[in-house]
Amino acid sequence: MRVVVAEDNAILRDGLVALLTDRGHDVVAAVGNADLLIDAVDAHVPDVAVVDVRMPPTHTDEGLVAAVALRRRHPGVGVLVFSQWVENRYATELLAAGAAGVGYLLKDRVADVGEFVDALTRVARGGTALDPEVVGQLMGSSRERDRLDRLTARQREVLSLMAQGLSNSAIADALVVTERAVEKHIGNIFVELDIPPSDAHHRRVLAVITALRER
């Protein structure tokens, strides 16, 4: 992968560069603020950008605002937000153009380097990687919940795992059910969320977006 890293903490930034380089990936730029992130993506058009949320000068939401802008300017570039914080407003806006090629992981919940690299690879390839705590907070902020209220507790569990980018077999393992049961739940989710027949991956993405947009 060709990667841009945007992280204002120099130690963490260098650590991300080292671990990605050690695994054979090409870090084409490593920057410490949102303006340089946009310049780097414009210049290199990487496969994916790793973006912190709180960056200079105010350390509030500059990184996430830049990530939203990048999705508009370069829709083919994956964006993996990697932060300690969940910012509901811009996180939902980030997903508004489609959850494909988007990830949001929390730093203190990523304990395995392999999991991080797998998530980054998935996002670079157009997949989704959302931490369940992020999904929970975004879904919990919903105001209009008519369609989501149609889902059973089990269907909500399946939808949350879909948002994390898990395959049907991985969801089955996580819930200790058969893969056939997962397929049935997903089919029912599509029906309850009024998602018409289409490409299977596209329908999964639409289901995740629906869950995060109901607000």
C-alpha positions as CSV (number, residue, x, y, z in Angstrom):
1,M,0.0,0.0,0.0
2,R,1.0,3.6,-0.5
3,V,0.1,5.4,2.8
4,V,0.0,9.0,4.1
5,V,0.2,9.2,7.9
6,A,-1.2,12.3,9.7
7,E,-0.4,12.3,13.4
8,D,0.8,15.3,15.5
9,N,2.5,13.2,18.1
10,A,6.0,12.7,16.6
11,I,6.7,9.5,18.5
12,L,3.5,7.8,17.5
13,R,3.9,9.1,13.9
14,D,7.4,7.7,13.7
15,G,6.1,4.4,15.2
16,L,3.3,4.1,12.6
17,V,5.8,4.8,9.8
18,A,8.2,2.2,11.1
19,L,5.6,-0.6,11.6
20,L,4.1,0.0,8.1
21,T,7.5,0.2,6.4
22,D,8.6,-3.0,8.2
23,R,5.7,-4.8,6.7
24,G,6.6,-3.7,3.2
25,H,4.2,-0.7,2.7
26,D,5.3,2.6,1.2
27,V,4.7,5.6,3.5
28,V,4.8,8.4,1.0
29,A,4.4,11.2,3.5
30,A,4.2,11.5,7.3
31,V,2.8,14.9,8.5
32,G,1.8,16.6,11.7
33,N,-1.1,18.8,10.9
34,A,-4.3,18.8,8.8
35,D,-3.1,21.3,6.1
36,L,-0.1,19.2,5.4
37,L,-2.3,16.1,5.2
38,I,-4.4,17.6,2.5
39,D,-1.2,18.8,0.6
40,A,0.3,15.3,0.9
41,V,-2.8,13.5,-0.4
42,D,-3.1,16.0,-3.2
43,A,0.5,15.4,-4.2
44,H,0.7,11.6,-3.8
45,V,-2.9,10.3,-4.1
46,P,-2.1,7.3,-1.9
47,D,-4.2,4.2,-1.4
48,V,-5.1,5.2,2.2
49,A,-4.5,7.9,4.7
50,V,-4.2,7.4,8.5
51,V,-5.6,10.4,10.2
52,D,-5.7,11.6,13.9
53,V,-8.7,13.6,14.9
54,R,-7.3,16.3,17.2
55,M,-4.4,18.2,15.4
56,P,-2.9,21.6,15.5
57,P,-3.6,24.4,15.8
58,T,-6.6,24.0,18.2
59,H,-6.4,20.2,18.8
60,T,-10.1,19.8,18.5
61,D,-11.4,18.3,15.2
62,E,-9.0,19.5,12.5
63,G,-7.9,16.0,11.4
64,L,-11.5,14.7,11.0
65,V,-12.6,17.9,9.2
66,A,-9.6,17.3,6.8
67,A,-10.7,13.7,6.4
68,V,-14.2,14.8,5.3
69,A,-12.6,17.2,2.8
70,L,-10.3,14.5,1.5
71,R,-13.3,12.1,0.8
72,R,-14.8,14.8,-1.3
73,R,-11.6,15.7,-3.2
74,H,-10.3,12.1,-3.5
75,P,-13.1,9.6,-3.2
76,G,-10.8,6.8,-4.2
77,V,-8.4,7.3,-1.3
78,G,-9.3,5.3,1.8
79,V,-9.4,7.1,5.1
80,L,-8.7,5.4,8.4
81,V,-9.3,7.7,11.4
82,F,-7.1,6.6,14.3
83,S,-7.8,8.5,17.4
84,Q,-8.6,8.5,21.1
85,W,-11.8,10.4,20.5
86,V,-15.2,9.8,18.8
87,E,-16.4,13.0,17.2
88,N,-20.0,12.3,16.3
89,R,-20.8,15.1,13.9
90,Y,-17.9,14.8,11.6
91,A,-17.7,11.0,11.9
92,T,-21.2,10.8,10.5
93,E,-20.4,13.3,7.8
94,L,-17.3,11.3,6.9
95,L,-19.6,8.3,6.2
96,A,-22.3,10.3,4.4
97,A,-20.7,9.8,1.0
98,G,-20.4,6.0,1.7
99,A,-18.8,3.7,4.2
100,A,-16.7,2.0,1.6
101,G,-13.0,2.9,2.1
102,V,-13.6,4.3,5.6
103,G,-12.4,3.2,9.0
104,Y,-12.5,4.6,12.5
105,L,-10.4,2.9,15.2
106,L,-9.7,4.0,18.8
107,K,-6.0,4.0,19.7
108,D,-6.5,2.6,23.2
109,R,-8.5,-0.3,21.9
110,V,-6.0,-1.5,19.2
111,A,-3.8,-3.9,21.1
112,D,-2.6,-6.0,18.1
113,V,-0.5,-4.5,15.3
114,G,-1.7,-7.2,12.9
115,E,-5.3,-6.1,13.5
116,F,-4.4,-2.5,12.7
117,V,-2.6,-3.4,9.5
118,D,-5.5,-5.7,8.5
119,A,-8.0,-2.9,9.1
120,L,-5.8,-0.5,7.1
121,T,-5.5,-2.9,4.2
122,R,-9.3,-3.5,4.2
123,V,-9.9,0.3,4.1
124,A,-7.4,0.8,1.3
125,R,-9.2,-1.9,-0.7
126,G,-12.6,-0.1,-0.3
127,G,-13.8,-2.0,2.8
128,T,-14.9,-0.8,6.2
129,A,-13.3,-0.9,9.6
130,L,-15.3,0.7,12.4
131,D,-14.5,0.1,16.1
132,P,-17.7,-1.3,17.8
133,E,-17.4,1.5,20.4
134,V,-17.5,4.1,17.6
135,V,-20.5,2.4,16.1
136,G,-22.2,2.3,19.5
137,Q,-21.7,6.0,20.1
138,L,-22.8,7.0,16.6
139,M,-25.9,4.7,16.7
140,G,-26.6,5.9,20.2
141,S,-26.8,9.5,19.1
142,S,-29.7,8.8,16.7
143,R,-32.9,10.8,17.0
144,E,-35.0,9.3,14.2
145,R,-34.8,5.6,14.8
146,D,-37.9,4.2,13.0
147,R,-36.0,1.9,10.7
148,L,-33.5,0.8,13.3
149,D,-36.2,0.1,15.8
150,R,-37.5,-2.6,13.5
151,L,-34.3,-4.6,14.1
152,T,-34.2,-7.3,16.7
153,A,-31.4,-7.3,19.3
154,R,-29.6,-10.1,17.4
155,Q,-29.9,-8.2,14.1
156,R,-28.4,-5.1,15.7
157,E,-25.4,-7.2,16.9
158,V,-25.0,-8.5,13.3
159,L,-25.2,-5.0,11.9
160,S,-22.6,-3.8,14.4
161,L,-20.2,-6.5,13.3
162,M,-20.9,-5.8,9.7
163,A,-19.8,-2.2,10.4
164,Q,-16.5,-3.5,11.7
165,G,-15.9,-5.1,8.3
166,L,-16.3,-8.7,9.4
167,S,-17.2,-11.4,6.9
168,N,-20.2,-13.7,7.4
169,S,-17.9,-16.5,8.7
170,A,-16.2,-14.1,11.2
171,I,-19.6,-12.8,12.4
172,A,-20.7,-16.4,12.8
173,D,-17.6,-17.2,14.9
174,A,-18.1,-14.0,17.0
175,L,-21.8,-14.8,17.8
176,V,-21.3,-18.6,18.0
177,V,-23.9,-19.3,15.3
178,T,-23.9,-20.9,11.9
179,E,-22.9,-18.9,8.8
180,R,-26.3,-19.8,7.4
181,A,-28.0,-18.1,10.4
182,V,-25.9,-15.0,9.8
183,E,-26.9,-14.9,6.1
184,K,-30.6,-15.1,7.2
185,H,-30.1,-12.2,9.7
186,I,-28.4,-10.1,7.1
187,G,-31.2,-10.8,4.6
188,N,-33.7,-9.7,7.2
189,I,-31.7,-6.6,8.0
190,F,-31.8,-5.6,4.3
191,V,-35.6,-6.0,4.3
192,E,-36.2,-4.1,7.6
193,L,-33.9,-1.2,6.4
194,D,-35.7,-1.1,3.0
195,I,-32.4,-1.8,1.1
196,P,-33.3,-3.2,-2.4
197,P,-31.5,-6.1,-4.1
198,S,-28.1,-5.1,-5.5
199,D,-24.5,-6.2,-5.2
200,A,-24.0,-7.9,-1.9
201,H,-21.1,-5.7,-0.8
202,H,-23.0,-2.5,-1.8
203,R,-26.0,-3.6,0.3
204,R,-23.8,-4.2,3.3
205,V,-22.3,-0.7,3.0
206,L,-25.8,0.8,2.6
207,A,-26.9,-1.0,5.8
208,V,-24.0,0.4,7.8
209,I,-24.6,3.9,6.4
210,T,-28.3,3.6,7.2
211,A,-27.5,2.8,10.8
212,L,-25.1,5.7,11.2
213,R,-27.3,8.2,9.4
214,E,-30.5,7.7,11.4
215,R,-30.1,10.7,13.6
